[in-house]
Amino acid sequence: MPSCRRFILFLFCLVVLVESRKPRTRRWTGQPEAARPSHTYRKNPDATQTRKGKAQPLLRVEEHDFTMRPAFGGPAIPVGVDVQVESLDSISEVDMDFTMTLYLRHYWRDERLAFSSTSNKSMTFDSRLIKKIWVPDIFFVHSKRSFTHDTTTDNIMLRVFPDGHVLYSMRITVSAMCNMDFSHFPLDSQTCSLELESYAYTDEDLMLHWKNGDESLKTDEEISLSQFLIQKFHTTSRLAFYSSTGWYNRLYINFTLRRHIFFFLLQTYFPATLMVMLSWVSFWIDRRAVPARVSLGITTVLTMSTIITGVNASMPRVSYIKAVDIYLWVSFVFVFLSVLEYAAVNYLTTVQERKERQLRAKCPCTCGMLPSRTMMLDGSYSESEVNSLAGYTRSHIVTEERHDRTVVHLALGNDSTSPRKRGLLKGQLGLRIFQNTHAIDKYSRLIFPAAYILFNLIYWSVFS
């Protein structure tokens, strides 16, 4: 009996335990049940959560018409600008342009974007908000190509302050025209400008200005170019007038570049100078060595033509003379004159020889003298030929001086074996041979180098 009671009590306890674990169903009373506070975790409210009827609760973008400029109908809105130049990528003489990468920042105030906040000093947005509000329509005057960087996202930043001040920044690469003057190339300096202007708003609606004067332009200290030395950056501003639309504020980023001359010294000036000096070697070559002097002259002329063609191929086809053109063409004239000099020498030598042959043909026989030999000495006879004159006495030597040659009539005498007279004859004939070099070659050896040195002194003093 006691065991039966225990079994019944055990079943009762088991049923109560099962009933207590079943979920209870609450009756709906028409009022929402209040949430019970939790002491383990409390979630902070999300300030960016969009509530119904308020798309932008802080900026109130949907409440205003941002197709109009700030303070529409009032005075011109001032828009400050500053620029940080990141790199000067390239300068092209052929296309007359330059490529620059920069950070362009705009500053203005739009009261429609003001908001009240005790915790946020400013709010920063990306490019998605730009399409919903008013921003200045700045463009680059005389630009050929430009784009905003978009890696890894659009490089655009918008920062709004509680009082309505706005900072709008973007990273841009622009290629713009640069009017270059190559009259002193390659000893030149070029000044290029990047111009900024509002496209639609005249100076009555938008007053564009440098935010901090010359301090508004910042440059990277590591900016460098292979062919140019960047001397300085500076800013200016002025008004630009269009006959159909009116006056506009225009900002200028000016920079001055000076070309490095060392590259052109190695590639242009030194080779041209060496070719001119090489052409002078022909003045010391025997004028009867026609192949040697002609080939040397033609080689120098063709080399100078190649240098001139190579320089002009990398330059725009301008209608005025450049400094390098003056140097190369004057050098070409010197080389060409050395070829003409040998042509003149060869022609005059041929004419003189023809006259001498005619003179010998007309010369009568000398009576009372032994058969004679006539020999033309022009300064190029060997020692063996001079020794062959040892059999002739001084009394039988009849000379005729004609310009650069000496016509010597020699008669064989009885005292040809005299050693003393033989040595005296050899010395006099050697002097004659040395002194009878053609006069044009002698003068050219001095005149050509002196004239070219004088030209270089004048050239470098004028263009340096």
GUGUZA-249995 format. One line per 8 residues: number of its first residue (from 1); their letters; for each residue x, y, z of C-alpha. Coordinates in steps of 0.02 Angstrom, whole numbers, plus 50000, padded with zeros to 5 digits. Last residue first. Layout:
GUGUZA-249995
NUM> A> X:Y:Z  ... $
***
This chain:
GUGUZA-249995
464> SFVSWYIL> 53623:54097:46315  53552:54146:46146  53656:54302:46103  53822:54259:46188  53812:54079:46128  53789:54129:45946  53917:54270:45942  54056:54164:46016 $
456> NFLIYAAP> 54008:54017:45907  54015:54123:45748  54188:54189:45794  54250:54011:45819  54180:53963:45649  54264:54111:45562  54433:54074:45642  54422:53889:45598 $
448> FILRSYKD> 54380:53925:45414  54503:54069:45387  54660:53984:45451  54669:53819:45358  54574:53901:45215  54718:54020:45181  54842:53880:45153  54720:53779:45049 $
440> IAHTNQFI> 54684:53929:44936  54870:53966:44914  54917:53797:44840  55075:53727:44919  55231:53799:44833  55331:53839:44988  55378:53662:45035  55433:53613:44858 $
432> RLGLQGKL> 55536:53771:44838  55623:53742:45004  55665:53563:44951  55732:53631:44786  55848:53750:44877  55912:53617:44994  55944:53489:44855  56037:53617:44750 $
424> LGRKRPST> 56152:53663:44893  56190:53480:44924  56237:53450:44741  56342:53607:44733  56448:53544:44878  56461:53366:44813  56521:53417:44639  56474:53278:44519 $
416> SDNGLALH> 56370:53386:44409  56522:53487:44357  56506:53453:44170  56329:53514:44155  56156:53435:44118  56023:53565:44086  55871:53590:44195  55719:53696:44155 $
408> VVTRDHRE> 55616:53720:44313  55433:53771:44307  55384:53823:44481  55205:53804:44534  55092:53902:44651  55075:54065:44555  55193:54051:44408  55377:54072:44448 $
400> ETVIHSRT> 55489:54026:44300  55653:53946:44339  55810:53919:44234  55934:53799:44308  56092:53780:44203  56203:53886:44313  56145:53790:44468  56213:53628:44396 $
392> YGALSNVE> 56111:53474:44354  56157:53296:44402  56083:53316:44575  55908:53336:44505  55871:53151:44524  55898:53171:44709  55743:53283:44715  55642:53148:44631 $
384> SESYSGDL> 55704:53020:44755  55656:53135:44899  55477:53138:44842  55385:53270:44745  55226:53349:44817  55268:53534:44828  55215:53584:44654  55375:53565:44559 $
376> MMTRSPLM> 55357:53555:44370  55508:53480:44280  55586:53524:44112  55737:53425:44057  55874:53496:43948  55978:53434:43801  56148:53518:43817  56160:53701:43792 $
368> GCTCPCKA> 56225:53806:43649  56052:53843:43584  55897:53833:43698  55752:53764:43595  55600:53878:43586  55456:53874:43718  55285:53859:43633  55248:53680:43691 $
360> RLQREKRE> 55313:53720:43864  55193:53865:43877  55044:53761:43820  55083:53631:43951  55098:53767:44080  54930:53840:44032  54844:53670:44047  54925:53641:44216 $
352> QVTTLYNV> 54859:53806:44278  54682:53770:44222  54682:53600:44306  54750:53673:44467  54619:53811:44464  54481:53682:44445  54546:53568:44583  54566:53712:44704 $
344> AAYELVSL> 54393:53780:44665  54313:53609:44689  54414:53589:44848  54343:53751:44916  54168:53702:44863  54179:53549:44974  54242:53655:45119  54100:53777:45083 $
336> FVFVFSVW> 53972:53638:45107  54041:53598:45279  54038:53781:45330  53861:53801:45259  53803:53649:45358  53873:53726:45516  53776:53885:45478  53623:53778:45450 $
328> LYIDVAKI> 53643:53684:45613  53673:53838:45720  53533:53941:45646  53412:53796:45652  53452:53768:45837  53400:53948:45872  53234:53923:45786  53179:54007:45625 $
320> YSVRPMSA> 52995:54047:45600  52852:53956:45513  52833:53818:45641  52823:53636:45593  52819:53562:45767  52980:53480:45826  53037:53300:45842  53065:53275:45655 $
312> NVGTIITS> 53157:53442:45643  53301:53379:45750  53321:53216:45654  53318:53304:45485  53454:53427:45537  53565:53287:45602  53541:53185:45443  53586:53333:45332 $
304> MTLVTTIG> 53743:53362:45434  53794:53182:45407  53763:53197:45220  53876:53350:45207  54013:53270:45311  54015:53114:45204  54015:53213:45041  54168:53313:45095 $
296> LSVRAPVA> 54267:53161:45152  54225:53066:44992  54282:53213:44885  54445:53238:44979  54498:53055:44976  54442:53019:44798  54533:53173:44727  54703:53145:44802 $
288> RRDIWFSV> 54786:53276:44688  54744:53411:44817  54853:53323:44944  54759:53317:45110  54787:53456:45237  54635:53560:45184  54531:53400:45184  54544:53392:45374 $
280> WSLMVMLT> 54435:53547:45384  54279:53443:45350  54310:53348:45511  54300:53510:45609  54128:53545:45536  54071:53368:45573  54134:53382:45751  54035:53542:45779 $
272> APFYTQLL> 53875:53461:45715  53901:53309:45826  53932:53420:45979  53780:53532:45950  53646:53401:45916  53637:53248:46028  53762:53288:46164  53728:53474:46176 $
264> FFFIHRRL> 53542:53440:46153  53537:53330:46308  53639:53457:46408  53522:53602:46372  53388:53570:46504  53236:53675:46458  53169:53808:46575  52988:53794:46629 $
256> TFNIYLRN> 52877:53931:46703  52711:53896:46787  52546:53991:46786  52383:53932:46865  52255:54058:46806  52080:54100:46870  51941:54173:46763  51791:54273:46821 $
248> YWGTSSYF> 51663:54292:46683  51596:54442:46586  51454:54432:46459  51358:54300:46360  51363:54343:46175  51519:54450:46163  51619:54344:46283  51730:54437:46406 $
240> ALRSTTHF> 51857:54363:46525  51894:54447:46692  52058:54423:46782  52149:54309:46902  52330:54264:46937  52421:54120:47022  52604:54070:47034  52715:53919:47004 $
232> KQILFQSL> 52904:53934:46984  53063:53871:46899  53017:53696:46843  53173:53630:46756  53131:53545:46594  53184:53395:46488  53161:53250:46610  53027:53331:46716 $
224> SIEEDTKL> 53015:53348:46904  52883:53359:47041  52955:53297:47206  52913:53454:47304  52728:53430:47272  52641:53592:47233  52519:53705:47326  52419:53847:47250 $
216> SEDGNKWH> 52299:53940:47366  52446:54024:47453  52459:54142:47304  52292:54218:47357  52206:54124:47497  52038:54071:47423  52078:54114:47243  51922:54193:47170 $
208> LMLDEDTY> 51762:54152:47074  51619:54274:47102  51461:54190:47039  51297:54272:46989  51346:54445:46924  51519:54381:46874  51435:54269:46747  51369:54095:46786 $
200> AYSELELS> 51360:53965:46648  51535:53894:46618  51626:53955:46772  51811:53976:46738  51978:53893:46768  52136:53922:46663  52294:53815:46664  52440:53921:46605 $
192> CTQSDLPF> 52607:53886:46522  52768:53987:46520  52912:53918:46416  53098:53953:46431  53215:53929:46283  53393:53876:46244  53330:53730:46140  53243:53823:46057 $
184> HSFDMNCM> 53260:54014:46058  53125:54050:45926  53024:53904:45995  52880:54005:46070  52752:53894:46155  52565:53922:46171  52511:53790:46297  52350:53693:46270 $
176> ASVTIRMS> 52277:53588:46408  52281:53405:46461  52188:53376:46624  52197:53245:46761  52074:53275:46903  52056:53233:47087  51900:53311:47166  51856:53419:47316 $
168> YLVHGDPF> 51695:53509:47367  51699:53596:47536  51533:53670:47590  51486:53800:47721  51306:53784:47779  51327:53831:47962  51330:53647:48015  51473:53603:47898 $
160> VRLMINDT> 51458:53501:47737  51601:53400:47662  51591:53333:47484  51727:53218:47416  51758:53156:47240  51887:53027:47184  51754:52912:47112  51791:52737:47176 $
152> TTDHTFSR> 51941:52621:47167  51993:52703:47055  51878:52835:46980  51992:52978:46932  51903:53129:46856  51941:53159:46673  52016:53289:46558  52062:53307:46375 $
144> KSHVFFID> 52096:53455:46262  52080:53598:46386  52079:53776:46319  51978:53837:46471  51957:53711:46610  51781:53699:46683  51696:53752:46845  51509:53726:46861 $
136> PVWIKKIL> 51493:53766:47047  51389:53639:47147  51201:53636:47184  51132:53481:47269  51061:53311:47219  51189:53255:47090  51334:53286:47209  51258:53174:47343 $
128> RSDFTMSK> 51315:53013:47259  51494:53078:47240  51544:53043:47420  51487:53125:47580  51568:53200:47734  51470:53279:47877  51542:53414:47987  51566:53462:48170 $
120> NSTSSFAL> 51451:53322:48224  51398:53305:48407  51289:53457:48440  51204:53461:48272  51091:53583:48185  51094:53582:47996  51140:53703:47858  51123:53636:47681 $
112> REDRWYHR> 50997:53768:47623  51114:53901:47690  51237:53864:47548  51411:53932:47580  51559:53913:47463  51728:53827:47450  51791:53732:47297  51941:53613:47291 $
104> LYLTMTFD> 52036:53547:47140  52168:53414:47173  52288:53403:47027  52359:53296:46887  52438:53392:46743  52464:53358:46558  52544:53486:46442  52510:53548:46266 $
96> MDVESISD> 52598:53609:46109  52560:53451:46009  52739:53435:45944  52820:53518:46095  52735:53398:46215  52758:53424:46403  52717:53277:46516  52655:53222:46687 $
88> LSEVQVDV> 52659:53375:46797  52612:53294:46961  52507:53319:47118  52467:53503:47099  52362:53562:47247  52231:53688:47199  52126:53814:47294  51962:53893:47247 $
80> GVPIAPGG> 51843:54011:47336  51664:54033:47275  51579:54198:47317  51392:54201:47277  51345:54352:47174  51217:54466:47255  51034:54420:47272  50910:54342:47151 $
72> FAPRMTFD> 50963:54166:47199  51045:54162:47369  51121:53992:47333  51113:53940:47149  50952:53869:47080  50933:53687:47027  50944:53647:47211  50758:53671:47242 $
64> HEEVRLLP> 50735:53640:47427  50637:53522:47541  50707:53361:47467  50884:53401:47524  50834:53421:47706  51016:53408:47761  50983:53322:47928  50825:53218:47897 $
56> QAKGKRTQ> 50872:53166:47719  50734:53051:47654  50608:53102:47788  50429:53042:47751  50458:52868:47821  50615:52857:47923  50787:52827:47851  50913:52753:47972 $
48> TADPNKRY> 51076:52853:47973  51063:52900:48156  51052:52717:48210  50995:52709:48393  51119:52624:48511  51078:52442:48555  51070:52394:48741  51141:52227:48793 $
40> THSPRAAE> 51134:52120:48957  51012:52220:49064  50864:52194:48950  50708:52296:48972  50543:52211:48937  50452:52271:48785  50278:52335:48816  50137:52231:48743 $
32> PQGTWRRT> 50037:52315:48611  49856:52352:48658  49702:52264:48584  49686:52139:48728  49755:51984:48641  49751:51831:48758  49919:51755:48794  49958:51571:48755 $
24> RPKRSEVL> 50080:51491:48876  50224:51386:48815  50229:51205:48892  50364:51175:49026  50246:51193:49177  50128:51061:49107  50269:50932:49098  50322:50964:49279 $
16> VVLCFLFL> 50145:50952:49345  50120:50785:49255  50283:50713:49329  50235:50766:49506  50069:50679:49490  50147:50520:49423  50271:50515:49570  50131:50539:49697 $
8> IFRRCSPM> 50035:50392:49620  50191:50280:49631  50223:50330:49811  50046:50291:49858  50059:50120:49778  50221:50082:49874  50135:50125:50040  50000:50000:50000 $
***
